[in-house]
């Protein structure tokens, strides 16, 4: 009798372990930088990611994540993303970290196959919610230009005499940082010629983290034709 009870207890404990493991989620990370990065989850030890990495057995819920790169030659640490990520129940969360998109969730799929009337999304096991297959972008804290850096940029632009020089300075800053629509509008106004303003506005639009506010850049132009062309550019590239 005791052996039978012991056997039942062992079976139950084994089933609980198996079920709890199956209910956990995995985080898959793709590194699109041309150098290694370090990923920190919930303030634990950093994980070095060369091209791909998988963090297994995460409990469903909100997790803190930090993405770090080291700058040579002094190995200075620079945070390229810091924030939270929501991990669904019993799922595989596929993410990408790149210099173009920042940190984004590419898609979320179930760890095990389930049938559902949820269409065209995939069933979210456990609570009847559906997986969202659309990419989710996390750009709010990725290489954002600080107020100090922005003020320094404006001073350098204002000291330059030639419009082409101003444009090159602004382009270098914009291509390496995410900026706000208001910041883009201010920089665009610093250009002397309308053609340069339009060229810079188009470039900067692709580096905005708040594209929904891009209309504030309209006031940086002198001519309605420039506003109309920039508006067309936004429609095509939104």
Backbone torsions as a table, in degrees:
resi	resn	phi	psi	omega
1	UNK	NA	-44.8	-179.8
2	UNK	-63.4	-39.5	179.2
3	UNK	-64.6	-37.4	179.6
4	UNK	-66.2	-42.3	179.4
5	UNK	-64.8	-42.3	179.4
6	UNK	-62.6	-40.6	178.8
7	UNK	-63.0	-42.9	179.5
8	UNK	-62.5	-42.6	-180.0
9	UNK	-62.7	-43.2	179.8
10	UNK	-63.8	-39.8	178.8
11	UNK	-64.2	-44.4	-179.8
12	UNK	-62.7	-44.9	-179.9
13	UNK	-63.8	-39.3	178.2
14	UNK	-64.0	-44.3	178.6
15	UNK	-62.5	-40.2	178.9
16	UNK	-62.9	-41.1	179.3
17	UNK	-64.5	-44.2	-179.9
18	UNK	-64.3	-45.7	-178.9
19	UNK	-64.8	-42.1	-179.0
20	UNK	-65.8	-36.5	177.6
21	UNK	-65.4	-41.9	-179.8
22	UNK	-66.6	-24.4	-178.3
23	UNK	-83.1	-11.5	179.4
24	UNK	-79.1	164.4	-175.1
25	UNK	-118.8	162.2	178.7
26	UNK	-118.0	144.4	175.5
27	UNK	-113.9	116.3	178.8
28	UNK	-103.3	131.5	-175.0
29	UNK	-120.2	128.2	173.2
30	UNK	-109.3	126.1	179.7
31	UNK	-99.5	113.2	-179.6
32	UNK	-99.3	4.7	171.5
33	UNK	-74.1	162.6	178.0
34	UNK	-93.3	22.8	177.9
35	UNK	-152.2	162.0	-178.7
36	UNK	-66.6	153.2	173.2
37	UNK	-128.2	165.6	177.8
38	UNK	-119.6	134.9	-179.1
39	UNK	-117.8	129.4	179.1
40	UNK	-114.0	124.3	177.8
41	UNK	-111.9	123.5	176.2
42	UNK	52.8	39.8	174.2
43	UNK	63.4	22.5	177.0
44	UNK	-87.9	-171.2	-178.3
45	UNK	-63.3	138.8	179.6
46	UNK	-62.4	144.2	177.4
47	UNK	-110.2	122.9	-179.4
48	UNK	-81.2	127.1	-177.7
49	UNK	-118.9	117.3	176.9
50	UNK	-85.5	-64.4	177.4
51	UNK	-124.3	-43.5	179.8
52	UNK	-141.8	151.0	175.0
53	UNK	-155.2	151.9	177.3
54	UNK	-127.2	126.3	174.2
55	UNK	-103.0	113.5	-171.6
56	UNK	-96.5	161.1	170.0
57	UNK	58.7	50.0	174.2
58	UNK	-90.9	137.7	177.2
59	UNK	-74.0	141.8	178.4
60	UNK	-60.1	140.5	179.5
61	UNK	140.4	-167.9	-177.4
62	UNK	-93.0	129.1	-178.2
63	UNK	-123.4	143.5	175.1
64	UNK	-80.0	136.6	178.7
65	UNK	-137.1	140.5	179.3
66	UNK	-134.8	132.8	179.2
67	UNK	-116.0	127.5	-172.7
68	UNK	-127.3	141.6	169.0
69	UNK	-125.5	154.1	179.7
70	UNK	-107.8	132.5	-177.6
71	UNK	-99.7	125.2	177.8
72	UNK	-79.6	158.1	4.2
73	UNK	-92.3	-2.8	-173.7
74	UNK	-97.3	5.0	178.6
75	UNK	55.4	41.0	177.5
76	UNK	-72.1	133.7	179.9
77	UNK	-83.7	133.3	176.1
78	UNK	-128.2	126.5	178.9
79	UNK	-81.6	119.6	178.9
80	UNK	-100.7	-14.8	169.3
81	UNK	-156.9	141.0	175.6
82	UNK	-148.7	121.5	-178.2
83	UNK	177.8	-152.1	-178.5
84	UNK	-123.9	158.6	176.1
85	UNK	-136.5	135.6	179.1
86	UNK	-92.6	118.7	-179.9
87	UNK	-100.7	116.3	178.8
88	UNK	-70.9	168.2	179.8
89	UNK	-70.3	134.3	171.0
90	UNK	48.7	57.1	-173.6
91	UNK	-140.0	167.5	171.5
92	UNK	-114.7	115.2	-178.7
93	UNK	-99.4	114.6	-177.7
94	UNK	-98.8	120.1	-176.4
95	UNK	-122.5	163.5	176.7
96	UNK	-139.4	141.2	174.9
97	UNK	-120.6	119.4	-176.6
98	UNK	-143.1	158.9	178.3
99	UNK	-72.0	-11.7	-176.9
100	UNK	-97.3	-43.7	-176.9
101	UNK	-103.3	-12.5	-174.3
102	UNK	77.9	-136.9	179.6
103	UNK	-104.7	125.9	-179.0
104	UNK	-143.9	151.9	170.1
105	UNK	-90.7	116.6	-178.5
106	UNK	-75.8	-46.9	173.8
107	UNK	-167.2	169.3	179.8
108	UNK	-129.8	128.3	-179.2
109	UNK	-128.5	154.0	177.9
110	UNK	-71.1	147.8	177.5
111	UNK	-70.9	-25.9	179.6
112	UNK	-130.7	153.4	-174.8
113	UNK	-80.5	129.5	176.4
114	UNK	-130.4	153.0	173.9
115	UNK	-95.2	150.7	-177.5
116	UNK	-162.2	156.9	174.2
117	UNK	-86.2	1.2	-178.4
118	UNK	-72.9	115.7	-175.5
119	UNK	-142.3	132.1	11.9
120	UNK	-96.6	10.3	-179.9
121	UNK	-81.7	176.3	-178.0
122	UNK	-104.9	144.2	-174.7
123	UNK	-63.1	138.4	177.9
124	UNK	-98.4	98.1	-172.1
125	UNK	-63.7	144.0	173.1
126	UNK	110.8	-39.6	-177.6
127	UNK	-138.8	10.3	173.5
128	UNK	79.6	8.1	178.0
129	UNK	-88.7	156.2	-178.6
130	UNK	-100.4	149.4	175.3
131	UNK	-72.7	140.7	174.0
132	UNK	-93.7	121.6	-177.3
133	UNK	-90.7	-6.8	-179.1
134	UNK	-78.0	142.2	178.4
135	UNK	-60.8	139.6	176.0
136	UNK	-112.7	122.2	-174.8
137	UNK	-97.6	137.2	175.2
138	UNK	-114.5	90.9	-174.9
139	UNK	-114.8	0.6	-171.8
140	UNK	-69.9	-22.3	-177.8
141	UNK	-127.4	24.4	-173.4
142	UNK	-102.3	108.1	175.1
143	UNK	50.1	35.0	178.4
144	UNK	-71.4	136.7	178.1
145	UNK	-71.5	130.7	-178.1
146	UNK	-79.3	166.5	178.3
147	UNK	-61.3	-39.9	179.2
148	UNK	-63.6	-46.3	179.3
149	UNK	-63.6	-37.9	-179.3
150	UNK	-67.9	-42.2	177.4
151	UNK	-62.6	-40.1	178.4
152	UNK	-64.8	-39.0	178.3
153	UNK	-62.5	-44.2	179.5
154	UNK	-62.3	-38.9	-179.7
155	UNK	-64.5	-40.8	179.7
156	UNK	-66.2	-42.2	179.6
157	UNK	-63.5	-44.0	-177.7
158	UNK	-65.5	-26.9	179.6
159	UNK	-79.3	-15.3	-177.5
160	UNK	-82.0	140.0	-176.7
161	UNK	-89.2	-35.8	-173.4
162	UNK	-97.5	140.4	-177.7
163	UNK	-62.9	-39.2	-179.8
164	UNK	-63.1	-37.3	177.5
165	UNK	-66.7	-42.7	177.4
166	UNK	-59.1	-42.7	-178.8
167	UNK	-64.0	-43.6	-178.8
168	UNK	-64.0	-38.7	177.9
169	UNK	-64.3	-47.1	179.9
170	UNK	-63.7	-41.4	-179.3
171	UNK	-61.4	-43.5	179.4
172	UNK	-60.0	-43.3	-179.7
173	UNK	-67.6	-43.4	-176.3
174	UNK	-68.0	-39.6	-177.2
175	UNK	-68.2	-15.8	-178.5
176	UNK	-111.2	6.2	-178.3
177	UNK	-149.0	156.2	168.9
178	UNK	-90.9	136.6	-177.5
179	UNK	-127.0	167.4	178.1
180	UNK	-92.8	164.3	178.4
181	UNK	-62.3	-38.3	179.2
182	UNK	-65.2	-41.7	178.0
183	UNK	-62.8	-40.7	178.2
184	UNK	-63.8	-40.7	178.9
185	UNK	-62.0	-41.6	-179.5
186	UNK	-65.7	-45.1	-179.7
187	UNK	-64.5	-41.4	-178.5
188	UNK	-60.9	-39.0	179.0
189	UNK	-64.2	-22.5	-179.0
190	UNK	-74.3	-15.8	178.6
191	UNK	-75.2	145.9	-175.4
192	UNK	-84.1	-34.3	-175.3
193	UNK	-108.6	146.1	-177.6
194	UNK	-62.6	-37.8	180.0
195	UNK	-63.7	-36.7	178.5
196	UNK	-70.7	-39.1	177.3
197	UNK	-58.9	-45.5	-178.1
198	UNK	-65.8	-42.4	179.3
199	UNK	-62.4	-42.1	-179.6
200	UNK	-69.4	-39.9	179.8
201	UNK	-61.6	-41.2	178.3
202	UNK	-65.2	-42.5	177.2
203	UNK	-62.9	-47.0	-176.7
204	UNK	-67.0	-28.7	-179.2
205	UNK	-58.4	-35.6	-179.1
206	UNK	-73.4	-7.3	179.3
207	UNK	-116.2	14.9	178.5
208	UNK	-82.4	137.1	173.2
209	UNK	-96.6	-1.7	176.5
210	UNK	-133.4	61.4	-175.7
211	UNK	-58.7	-23.2	179.5
212	UNK	-64.6	-16.4	179.9
213	UNK	-104.7	14.0	-175.0
214	UNK	-61.3	-18.5	-178.8
215	UNK	-61.7	-21.3	-179.3
216	UNK	-66.6	-19.1	179.9
217	UNK	-73.2	-19.3	-178.7
218	UNK	-55.6	-37.1	-177.3
219	UNK	-69.0	-10.5	179.8
220	UNK	-79.5	-11.5	-177.5
221	UNK	-96.7	152.0	177.9
222	UNK	-91.9	-27.8	-174.2
223	UNK	-115.5	143.9	179.1
224	UNK	-63.4	-31.3	180.0
225	UNK	-62.5	-34.9	177.9
226	UNK	-69.0	-40.8	177.4
227	UNK	-60.6	-44.5	-179.5
228	UNK	-64.4	-40.4	179.5
229	UNK	-67.9	-40.8	177.9
230	UNK	-66.1	-38.0	177.7
231	UNK	-62.7	-40.4	176.7
232	UNK	-64.0	-40.4	179.2
233	UNK	-61.7	-40.4	179.1
234	UNK	-63.6	-44.6	-178.7
235	UNK	-62.0	-40.7	-178.0
236	UNK	-69.6	-35.2	-172.4
237	UNK	-104.3	5.4	-180.0
238	UNK	-84.0	NA	NA
